[in-house]
């Protein structure tokens, strides 16, 4: 498995700005993979149940997790639970083995009192925060022993419902756009409609 240094630049390009929370997620994702003894997901070999919410730091944390694990919304192997926790469960879909990783509360509370977060509270965009504030924090996080900031559970069993890929489409009878057949809705008159068109029909 690749190390954090090899993934960090990829994660930074993907995420768009340098901040402490993204490398936290990157490190956490790599630690979860190491605990399960798995490689980065190329398709749906892994699944992430993210407990993060809508907050900015949570989104940065999740981008790091996605970069490390290869679990993405595009591959539909990640689910966001909106618990507003800096935690997630990584599941090996082949074996059902899983591990839950979370930030240690003391560590995260201290991080929220950093000068970086102080600037964010003032409304400064992360990319505009001076590098002399951001760089030391990021550098520290990339080398910090995982035991100092992560809780990693014992491996446990968690089954994931596996779906079958659908490559069949049909045009919506109302708007004419192609829709995968498993998301078409049969209207009262028997027409096959996409979800937006079906909702418009209901509101009439």
Phi, psi and omega in degrees: 000137179295155179268176184297325181297322182289333182267339190299314181295324176297314180297320180295317178296318180293315185287321174105338177210159180269129181203165181287327188291324180298311177295334172300313179294320179299312179297319181295318178297316179295323179294320178296318178296319179296320180296327179270346182069040183241162175261167180302140184290123175271327177230258182238031180293333179237157177220135179249130168255102184270132180265007183289162178251214184262357183296157184298311181299324180296322179293322178295316177303316182291324176299322176295319179297315181296319179297316182292312190271338185079010176272119187225161176292330178297323179271357178058034177243036174214141178229133179257124186267346178059042174275352184059040174243149176271073186205160177199161173243131176254130184238133171274108187291341179284322185252342185079003178284142184217160176215140178254133181235136178218156174285139176294132184304315181300318180295313184291321177298320177294320179298326181287350175259012182286164178295330178298310180293327175302318177293321179296322179296333177282352180096009179284125177299147184303324181289345181260359178286133184305141183297332179293343174271314187286314188303312181299324180292314180295315180300318179297316182295325181291337182248359184291131175304135185299333180294342181276344182221355182238139164262126178239118184288168168293157178289136179223175181265135177212111180281144178241129178292124182260126177263169178257139179295143180241121180247016182259131178236158176214147181282139175295134183291344182262303185264344177082002179279149181285134183227138173297136192296337181284357179240010175279149180240135179274118179286170181300330180270006176092355179287148178267119185239150171287168184300311180301319180292322178296322178293322177296321179297321181293327184280352181287000000 
